[in-house]
Every structure is written in C-alpha cells, then in structure tokens.
Amino acid sequence: MTFAVKRADNTRQILEGNLLRAMLSIAVPVVVNSFLQTLYNLTDTYWLGQIGKEPLAAINLVTPVQNIVIGFGGGLTVATAVMVSQYIGARMQTEARRMANQIFACAMGFSLLCAGALAAVTPLLVSWLGANGETYRHAVSYLRIAITDMPFLFIVNLYQAVRQAQGDTVRPVALNLLGIAVNMILDPVLMVVWRLGAAGAALATVLAKGVPAAIALVLLSRRDELTRLNVRLMKPERENLRAIVRIGLPTALGGSTMQLGFLLMSRSVYAYGVDAMAAYGIGNKVNGLISLPSNAIGSAVSTIVGQNMGARQPQRAWQCYRVASVASVAFLFVGGLILSRPAVSTAIVSIFSNDASVIGMAADFLSIMAFWCWTNGIYNAATGLFQGAGHTQVTMAVSASRLWVFRFATLYVCEHMLNMGVRSVWYSVVVSNGISTVLLFALALSGLWRKNRLRLNEDQACAQNHPS
C-alpha cells in the first residue's frame, strides 16, 4: 500500500468512518509515543534516584525552566497539526505543504535562538530558584547541556505533527522507540559508570533525541511526503506567518506562561526542602503516565476536529468531542481509583527513590492526584475541540488561568489560612484542575468553537479539490 493510498484511507476514516475507531487509531499510537517520551524523564529520574536526592531535586527544580521554552515552541507544533489537518480536510494539499515548511523555518530559528540565550543565563536562573551547594552544581550542569536538544526536539515534534494531521500516528512511535532505547543504554553508562551525575543524564537525553531527529529530517524531505520540506517554501510569506501567529501564538503563550507558573510552583515547593522537591517531581512524572491516554485522546480529537472543520462538518466534530469525553473519563476514573490506594501509590514511587521521607510525600501527592485525575478527561477533550477548530486563544486563557489564578489562589488559602504545609501544593493542583475543567466544559457547550478561525479560501479549496 502506497503512502498516498494510506493517507486517503486515513482521511476517509476521519471524515466518514466510525468516530470511536478513528479516534482510537490515532490515540493508541499517541499513547505509546507519549509513553516513550515520558520514559526519557523516568529513566533519568530512576538513575538519579539511585545516585542521591540532590541530583534528583536539581533536575526537578530546573526542568520547568527548560519547559518554558519548549512550551512556547509547542505552540508552533500545535499550529502545524491544526492548520495542516484543516487544509487536508479541505483538500488543499499545496497549502498544507507550504504551511508545514513555513512553520519548520520558524521552529528552527526559535529553538536555536532560545537555546543560546538560556545557556548564557543558566547560573542566574538557578540561583534565583534558591538552589545552593550540590543542588546548584547539578542543576547548572544539567540545564546547560539539556537545552541543546531543543532543535532535535522540535524536528521530531514537527514530524509527529504533520503525520498526525494526516491521521498517521504510527511512524513517530518507531522514532521515539529508537530514542528511548538509546537513552536507556546511555543513562547508566554516563551517570553511573562514568560518574557524570546530572550532566550525564542531560548528555544521554541530547544524544538520544539527536538520532530520531536526524531520521525525521530525512523522512520529512522524501518526495512522497505530502508535507515534504523544501527550502524554497521556507521563505517567509506574510499571510502564512499571520496565520501561524493567529493560531500558534496563543498556544505558545499559554504553554510558556503555564511553564513559568510551574517554575514558580517549583520555587514554592523547594521552600519545603530537598525532600519535598524530589517528591513533587516523582509525583508529577508518575501522574503524567496516568494521564497519557487522556492526553492522547485529546490530541486525536484535535486532528479529527481539524479535518472535519476543514471539510465543513461541525456536527461530526462535536460528536467526536462527546465520544472522547466519555471514553477518557471512564478510563481515568477506574485507573485513578486503583492508583490512589496508599499501598499502590507507595509501591510505585518506591521505584524512584529509597529515601523514606521522599517516598512518604510522593505517595501522598500521587494518591491525591490519581483520585481526581478523571477531570483531565473532560479538560483534554475540550482542549482538542477548541484547538482543532483553531480557537487556541480559548485554551491559552484557560490554561493560564488554571495556574496563575486558580492554582496560586488555592495554594495561598491552603498555606496561609488552613496551614496545610506541603499538602497545600498537592491540593492546589487538583483544585485548580477541577475549576479549569468546569470552565472549559462550559465554553464547549456555548458553541464558541464552531466559528472556524483558519479562514480557508474556498476558491483555492475548489481548485485543489482532489483526493489525498
């Protein structure tokens, strides 16, 4: 079966086939792919936990710094998936290819610029976060090396976005499987055998992401690739750049603003000590695994909604959102009940640390988050609905409010009025997630998403109206 035939089958399934089957065909590979991405961090967490809590706390402290830039760049990735999927749904293949090239050029320029700037200010940032002694040394060495993987990460993410926009989420899995295999081999060698500590973890991750990035670059340049790279198409074009800003900038600002909030949260947690910081990092990473299926379904919703909005089928887009919400909530509710049991949560976090104090706090954090994780199912499905329709400004506003308004307000009340100590952080997470879920759900019911913001040119669509 040729790639062109496979693309046509994917598009027909998304626009005309069984919605649950279409959603699962996209979501299942995304779950696997996200799991592999998470394993990068979990592998680092495991080996650093064997070395000591200072290196583990150092990485947990500075990861949000790196994620601020990655979160901003993630807006470009979302823009790729949204705009390319809508162009494909409208049978505007030439515009899809041109847009992918424009976004690639923007992403590469942004990643190189930010990696250099962040490397220069790393010591100042780590000092501002309050690190000192061994934690400071490990944090600086880790961050300065880790940020050099940004161009590699953006290449892989762009490849994943353009493939997902076409309904294909399988091939990116193979790339990330290769990357995690390299990372799992290099982590113990560099951290334990060569005794490079946190710097070894960063170097292993950079090398592990460089391999799939090189392959992705080759695949994106193939002649049979619908959105293949072409230097001539990377020349800035005003209309396309305006579309990228209109669709991608809200998500970019939302992502980076959210990560800045996480950075300030890390600073608040570090005030309770190294043990609390290590526990916070472990709990967040394990909770990320719990939420993988929900995140993947939200990603699938974005693709399906994007193509159906491009094909002017808003009712089918709404049906997709409803199916996704029910499936996500059911899965997370059952899984959360199991993982929230103290015996289960303690057994899981014990994998990543042998310190009794860290294990106790991490297990408590995980139990609380797991019990309420079902709200993520509603939140992620609604996020996919608005992003697929191009209303990224809505998700930006809700995401920013979740952290900067709801989470910090809850944290203040729990700390200063209820005197809950470190558990103030744990409850601020679940309460803010719940409030933002209710808000986004209400906005979805309002029908705001039905207005398509990509503004496809109908004359172009008719001119290019041929099967994928």
C-alpha positions in Angstrom: 0.0 0.0 0.0 1.5 3.4 -1.0 1.7 6.3 1.3 -0.8 8.2 -0.8 -3.4 5.4 -0.6 -2.8 5.2 3.2 -3.3 8.9 3.6 -6.6 8.7 1.6 -7.8 5.9 3.9 -7.0 7.8 7.0 -8.8 10.9 5.7 -11.9 8.9 4.8 -12.0 7.2 8.2 -11.7 10.6 9.9 -14.4 12.3 7.7 -16.8 9.5 7.2 -16.0 6.4 9.2 -16.7 5.2 12.8 -15.6 8.0 15.1 -14.5 5.8 18.0 -12.4 3.7 15.6 -10.9 6.8 14.0 -10.1 8.3 17.4 -8.5 5.1 18.8 -6.5 4.6 15.6 -4.9 8.0 16.3 -4.9 7.9 20.1 -3.4 4.5 20.7 -0.1 5.2 18.8 -0.1 8.6 20.5 -0.3 6.9 23.9 2.6 4.7 23.0 4.5 7.7 21.6 3.9 9.8 24.7 4.8 6.9 27.0 8.1 6.6 25.2 8.7 10.4 25.5 7.9 10.1 29.3 10.4 7.3 29.6 13.1 9.8 28.8 12.4 11.6 32.1 11.5 8.5 34.1 14.8 6.8 33.1 16.7 9.9 34.3 14.6 10.0 37.5 15.3 6.4 38.2 19.1 6.5 37.9 19.4 9.9 39.6 17.3 8.5 42.5 20.0 5.8 42.8 22.7 8.4 43.0 21.1 10.6 45.6 18.3 13.1 46.3 20.4 16.2 45.5 20.8 15.4 41.7 17.1 14.4 41.6 16.0 17.6 43.3 18.2 19.6 40.9 16.6 18.2 37.8 13.1 18.6 39.2 13.9 22.2 40.1 15.2 23.4 36.7 13.0 21.2 34.3 10.3 24.0 34.3 12.9 26.4 33.0 13.6 24.2 30.0 9.9 23.6 29.6 9.1 27.3 29.3 10.9 27.5 26.0 9.6 24.0 24.9 6.1 25.1 25.8 6.4 28.2 23.6 7.8 26.1 20.8 4.9 23.7 21.4 2.6 26.4 20.1 4.2 26.0 16.7 3.7 22.3 16.8 0.0 22.8 17.6 -0.3 25.3 14.8 1.2 22.7 12.5 -1.3 20.0 13.4 -4.3 22.3 13.4 -3.6 24.1 10.1 -2.2 21.1 8.1 -5.2 18.9 9.2 -7.7 21.6 8.2 -6.0 22.1 4.8 -6.0 18.3 4.3 -9.7 18.1 5.2 -10.4 20.9 2.7 -8.3 19.0 0.0 -5.8 21.9 -0.1 -2.6 19.8 -0.3 -0.4 22.6 -1.7 -1.3 24.9 1.1 -0.7 22.2 3.6 2.9 21.6 2.3 3.6 25.4 2.2 2.4 25.9 5.7 4.5 23.0 7.1 7.6 24.5 5.6 6.9 27.9 7.0 6.4 26.5 10.5 9.6 24.4 10.2 11.7 27.5 9.5 10.1 29.4 12.4 10.6 26.5 14.8 14.3 26.0 13.9 15.1 29.7 14.2 13.3 29.9 17.5 14.9 26.8 19.0 18.5 27.9 18.2 18.0 31.4 19.5 16.5 30.3 22.8 19.0 27.5 23.4 21.8 30.0 23.2 20.1 32.7 25.3 19.1 30.2 28.0 22.7 28.8 28.2 24.0 32.2 29.0 21.7 32.9 31.9 21.5 29.4 33.4 23.6 30.3 36.6 21.4 33.3 37.3 18.2 31.3 36.9 19.4 28.5 39.2 20.4 31.0 41.9 17.1 32.8 41.6 15.3 29.5 42.2 17.1 29.2 45.5 19.5 26.3 44.8 22.8 26.1 46.6 25.6 23.7 47.2 25.4 20.4 45.5 21.9 21.1 44.2 23.1 24.3 42.5 26.1 22.5 40.9 24.0 19.6 39.5 21.2 22.0 38.3 23.6 24.3 36.3 25.5 21.4 34.6 22.2 19.6 33.7 20.4 22.6 32.3 23.3 23.9 30.2 23.6 20.6 28.4 19.9 19.6 28.2 18.8 22.8 26.4 21.0 21.9 23.4 18.4 19.3 22.5 15.8 21.9 21.5 16.4 21.8 17.8 16.3 18.0 17.8 13.1 18.0 19.9 11.4 20.5 17.5 12.2 18.4 14.4 10.8 15.3 16.0 7.7 17.2 17.2 7.1 18.7 13.8 7.4 15.3 12.1 4.9 14.0 14.6 2.5 16.9 14.0 2.5 16.6 10.2 2.0 12.8 10.3 -0.8 13.2 12.9 -2.5 15.8 10.8 -2.8 13.1 8.1 -4.2 10.6 10.6 -0.9 8.7 10.9 0.5 8.4 14.4 2.3 5.1 14.0 5.6 6.2 12.3 6.5 8.7 15.1 6.3 5.8 17.6 9.1 4.0 15.9 11.3 7.1 16.0 10.8 7.6 19.7 11.2 3.9 20.4 14.7 4.2 18.9 15.4 7.3 21.0 14.3 5.8 24.3 16.4 2.7 23.6 19.5 4.9 23.1 18.6 6.8 26.3 18.2 3.7 28.4 21.6 2.5 27.4 23.4 5.8 27.8 21.9 6.8 31.2 23.6 4.2 33.4 26.8 4.4 31.4 27.1 8.1 31.6 25.7 8.6 35.1 26.9 5.6 37.0 29.8 4.1 35.1 31.4 7.4 34.0 30.1 9.2 37.2 28.8 12.3 35.3 25.7 12.5 37.5 23.1 15.1 36.4 25.3 16.1 33.5 25.3 12.5 32.3 21.6 12.5 32.3 21.4 15.6 30.2 24.0 14.3 27.7 22.2 11.0 27.4 19.0 12.7 26.6 20.5 15.0 24.0 22.2 12.2 22.2 19.1 10.0 22.3 17.0 12.8 20.8 19.6 13.6 18.1 19.3 10.2 16.5 15.5 10.3 15.8 15.7 13.9 14.8 18.2 13.1 12.0 15.9 10.3 10.8 12.8 12.6 11.0 14.6 15.3 8.9 15.3 12.7 6.2 11.7 11.4 6.2 10.3 15.0 6.0 12.4 15.5 2.9 11.2 12.5 1.0 9.5 13.1 -2.4 6.4 11.0 -1.4 5.9 13.0 1.8 2.7 15.2 1.5 4.3 18.0 3.5 7.9 17.4 2.4 10.5 20.1 3.3 11.6 22.4 0.5 14.0 25.3 1.2 12.2 27.4 -1.4 8.9 27.1 0.5 10.6 28.3 3.8 10.9 31.9 2.6 8.7 33.9 4.9 5.2 34.7 3.5 3.1 37.4 5.1 -0.3 35.6 5.0 1.1 32.3 6.3 3.1 34.0 9.0 0.0 35.8 10.1 -1.9 32.5 10.3 0.9 30.9 12.3 0.8 33.8 14.7 -3.0 33.8 14.9 -3.3 30.0 15.6 0.1 29.2 17.1 0.9 32.3 19.3 -2.0 31.8 21.8 -0.9 28.2 22.4 2.7 29.2 22.5 2.0 32.0 25.1 -0.3 29.6 27.0 2.3 26.9 27.1 5.2 29.1 28.1 3.1 31.0 30.6 1.9 27.8 32.2 5.5 26.5 32.4 6.6 29.8 34.0 3.9 29.1 36.6 5.3 25.6 37.1 8.7 27.2 37.7 7.2 29.4 40.4 5.5 26.4 41.9 8.8 24.6 42.0 10.3 27.5 43.9 7.4 27.3 46.3 7.9 23.5 46.8 11.7 23.9 47.2 10.9 26.2 50.2 9.8 23.0 52.0 13.2 21.4 51.4 15.0 18.9 49.1 12.8 16.0 50.1 9.7 17.9 49.1 11.2 18.9 45.7 12.2 15.3 44.9 8.7 14.0 46.0 7.0 16.7 43.8 9.0 15.7 40.8 8.3 12.0 41.2 4.6 12.5 41.8 4.3 14.7 38.7 6.1 12.3 36.5 4.0 9.3 37.6 0.8 11.3 37.2 1.9 12.2 33.7 1.8 8.4 32.9 -1.7 8.2 34.3 -2.9 11.0 32.1 -1.2 9.7 28.9 -4.4 8.1 27.5 -6.4 11.2 28.2 -3.8 13.4 26.6 -3.7 11.2 23.5 -7.4 11.2 23.1 -7.4 15.0 23.3 -4.7 15.0 20.6 -6.8 12.7 18.4 -9.8 15.0 18.9 -7.7 17.9 17.7 -6.8 16.1 14.5 -10.4 14.8 13.8 -12.0 18.1 14.6 -9.4 19.9 12.4 -10.1 17.8 9.3 -13.9 17.9 9.8 -13.9 21.7 10.3 -11.8 21.9 7.1 -14.5 19.8 5.4 -17.2 21.9 7.0 -18.7 19.1 9.1 -19.0 20.8 12.6 -21.7 18.4 13.8 -19.3 15.4 13.3 -16.6 17.4 15.2 -19.0 17.8 18.1 -19.8 14.1 18.1 -16.1 13.3 18.3 -15.7 15.5 21.3 -18.6 13.8 23.1 -17.3 10.3 22.4 -13.8 11.3 23.6 -15.0 12.9 26.8 -17.0 9.7 27.9 -14.1 7.4 27.0 -11.5 9.5 28.8 -13.5 10.0 32.0 -14.4 6.3 32.2 -10.8 5.2 31.8 -9.3 7.7 34.2 -11.9 7.2 36.9 -11.3 3.5 37.1 -7.5 3.9 36.8 -7.4 6.7 39.4 -9.3 4.7 42.0 -6.7 1.9 41.7 -3.7 4.2 41.8 -5.0 6.3 44.6 -4.8 3.4 47.1 -1.9 4.2 49.5 -0.4 0.8 49.1 -0.3 1.1 45.3 1.0 4.7 45.2 3.7 3.9 47.8 4.9 0.8 45.8 5.1 2.9 42.6 7.0 5.9 44.0 9.4 3.5 45.8 10.8 2.6 42.4 12.3 6.0 42.0 13.6 6.7 45.5 14.8 4.8 48.5 14.5 7.7 50.9 11.6 7.2 53.4 10.7 10.9 53.6 10.6 11.3 49.9 8.6 8.1 49.4 6.0 9.2 52.0 5.4 12.7 50.5 5.5 11.4 46.9 2.9 8.7 47.7 0.6 11.2 49.4 0.9 13.6 46.4 0.2 10.8 43.9 -2.8 9.4 45.8 -4.5 12.8 45.8 -3.8 13.5 42.1 -4.8 10.0 41.0 -8.2 10.1 42.7 -9.1 13.3 40.9 -7.4 12.7 37.6 -10.7 11.9 35.8 -11.2 15.7 35.4 -8.3 15.6 32.9 -10.5 13.6 30.6 -13.0 16.4 30.2 -10.3 19.0 30.1 -8.2 17.3 27.4 -11.2 16.5 25.1 -12.4 20.1 25.3 -8.8 21.4 24.6 -8.7 19.2 21.5 -12.1 20.5 20.3 -11.0 24.2 20.6 -7.5 23.6 19.1 -8.8 21.6 16.2 -11.2 24.4 15.4 -8.4 26.9 15.6 -9.6 28.6 18.8 -6.3 28.3 20.5 -6.8 31.6 22.3 -9.5 30.0 24.4 -7.2 27.1 25.6 -4.5 29.7 26.2 -6.7 31.8 28.5 -8.0 28.7 30.4 -4.5 27.2 30.8 -3.0 30.4 32.0 -5.9 30.9 34.5 -5.6 27.4 35.8 -2.1 28.1 37.0 -1.8 31.8 37.6 -5.2 32.3 39.1 -6.8 29.1 40.4 -3.6 27.3 41.5 -1.8 30.1 43.2 -5.0 31.3 44.9 -5.7 27.8 46.2 -2.0 27.5 47.3 -2.3 30.8 49.2 -5.5 29.7 51.0 -4.1 26.3 52.0 -0.8 27.7 53.1 -1.7 30.8 55.0 -5.3 30.2 56.0 -5.6 26.5 56.5 -1.9 25.9 57.5 -1.7 22.6 55.5 2.1 22.7 54.9 3.4 20.9 51.9 0.0 19.4 51.2 -1.1 22.9 50.2 0.8 22.2 47.0 -0.8 18.8 46.4 -4.4 20.2 46.8 -3.6 23.3 44.8 -3.0 21.1 41.8 -6.3 19.1 42.0 -8.5 22.1 42.9 -7.1 24.3 40.0 -7.5 21.4 37.6 -11.1 20.9 38.6 -12.1 24.6 38.3 -10.5 24.9 34.9 -12.2 21.8 33.7 -15.6 23.2 34.6 -14.8 26.4 32.8 -13.6 24.8 29.6 -16.6 22.4 29.6 -19.0 25.4 29.9 -17.2 27.1 27.0 -17.5 24.0 24.9 -21.3 23.9 25.5 -21.5 27.5 24.4 -20.7 26.6 20.8 -17.9 29.2 20.6 -15.7 26.6 18.8 -18.0 26.4 15.8 -16.6 29.5 14.2 -13.6 28.3 12.1 -10.6 30.6 12.6 -8.3 29.3 9.8 -10.3 31.2 7.2 -9.8 28.8 4.3 -10.0 30.3 0.9 -13.0 28.5 -0.8 -11.8 29.2 -4.3 -8.4 27.6 -3.5 -10.2 24.7 -1.9 -12.2 24.1 -5.1 -9.2 24.4 -7.3 -7.3 21.9 -5.3 -10.2 19.6 -4.5 -8.7 16.2 -5.3 -8.2 13.0 -3.2 -5.2 12.9 -0.8 
